[in-house]
Amino acid sequence: MIKKTEYEPFIESDRIFFVPLEDDIDDNYLRWVNDRKIVEYLDTGNFPKTRHTLIEYVKSINESPKHVFFAVIEKKTGKYIGNAKLGPIDWINRTAVYGRMIGEKSALRKGYGTEMSALLLHYAFMIINLNKVTAGVLADNKGSIKSNEKNGLYIEGKLKDQIYNNGIYKDVLMMGITKSRYLEIRGNKK
């Protein structure tokens, strides 16, 4: 299990910090990806994952220069509450896709998703100097859309009937933010 004392925070905000996600996966992560309610809005949620397939997935992400994968730790408790990912990263065009998952049910609906996004955007724009970050969001995932909008992402387009989810085809909203918009929103303070 990931504990607060195992790592110094790689990057942190008020209530959370990111550490590298280890290849030797935590039992919580395995439980989360096999909980259909937790992965309801993720495109990876249709197939069960074994420990072996999850370890291989994390290894492949960690070995790729086009991805950064973090475990998210709640500062107050030291509890591993989810994951945050940036990638694939296009180093020529300076763009990336981001994703996040809150797996720990006790951490849901507490604003951690918004805080995770803010920290990922800070990392993307201020640490590794990307120019644009995008995210695909199921059109009925109101919480994720609202969270993204709070961090300055805006809807750039819609992919009609893109994902088969819970027995129906659903639209995916493509959301994005550029570094210049990020700096404008934050008044270039970070």
ABEGO torsion letter per residue (X at the ends): XBBAAABBBABBBAABBBBBBBABBBAAAAAAAABAAAAAABAAAABBBBAAAAAAAAAAAAABAABBBBBBBBAAAGBBAEBBBBOBBBAAAGBBBBBBBBABAAABGAGAAAAAAAAAAAAAAAAAGBABBBBBBBAABAAAAAAAAAAGBBBAEBBBGABBBGGBBBBBBBBBBBAAAAAAAAGGAX
